[in-house]
Amino acid sequence: MSWSVGQVATFAGVTVRTLHHYDDVGLLVPSERSRAGHRQYGDADLDRLQQILFYRELGFPLDEVAALLDDPDTDPQEHLRRQYALLSDRIEKLRKMAAAVEHAMEARKMGINLTPEEKFEVFGDFDPDQYAEEAERRWGDTDAYRQSQQKTASYTKEDWKRINEEQEEWGRRFVAQMDSGDGPESETAMELAEEHRQQICRYHYDCTYEIHTCLAEMFVADERFTAHFETIKPGMAEYLRSAILANAARRS
């Protein structure tokens, strides 16, 4: 059975001009001609066209496609193995591209308008986009979330670095407080807890004492938060929770 150039163009998703060009350069020469001299494509031609289109989709120039298909030392099985490897690479690249686009969309939701390089420079191994969808799902309808979105949308790389440096300096002082042997209800511990609340107010949203105590409970209830504080100092999550609760109690 054979097919005309128009029929092949239709079900292969290419133009008649493309098929004519493949014929002219010797890449795909129809195996038959009609009595009127029109191109007629057989099964073997369609198989070759499928191979051509595959390699073209992956960006191979026509001369390289011809060299691959006409290599006498390459059998059909070798073509399949090569195509499988190429497709696997392509899928992995596309997966990474999709992930990058997804992160960019989430970053816009979160208001962190930094390039990937800037994010790595500022946040290191922590990915602020990782929890963006969860944050929006849990708190997206709150005033605090909207306020934080509005504030952080204008932050530059330098702003984030300054905020991180301030938080790290606070962390060092909090660890020193823990090492002092004084309990979380001590004056210094409560003042550090208050400073923690003020940082949230300054850079994100109006963190009331009620909200702050809710955060404190989350620091020990959510293993992700706990793990973050535990990497700074073992026992820090529980100590910080107690200091925040003590500070809120004295303020009320």
Buried (B, 14 or more C-beta within 10 A) or exposed (E): EBBBBEEBBEEBEBEBEBBBBBBEEEBBEBBEEEEEEEBBBBEEBBEBBEBBBBBBEEEBEBEEBBEBBEEEEBEEEEBEEBBEEBEEEEEEEEEEEEEEEEBEEBBEBBBBBBEEEBBEEBBEEEBBBEBBBEBBEEBEEEEBBEBBBEBBEEBEBEBBBBBBEBEEEBBEEBBEBBEEEEEBBBEBBBBBBBBBBEBBBEBBBEBBBEBBBEBBEBBBEEEEBBEBBBEBBEEBBBBBBBBBBBBBEEEE
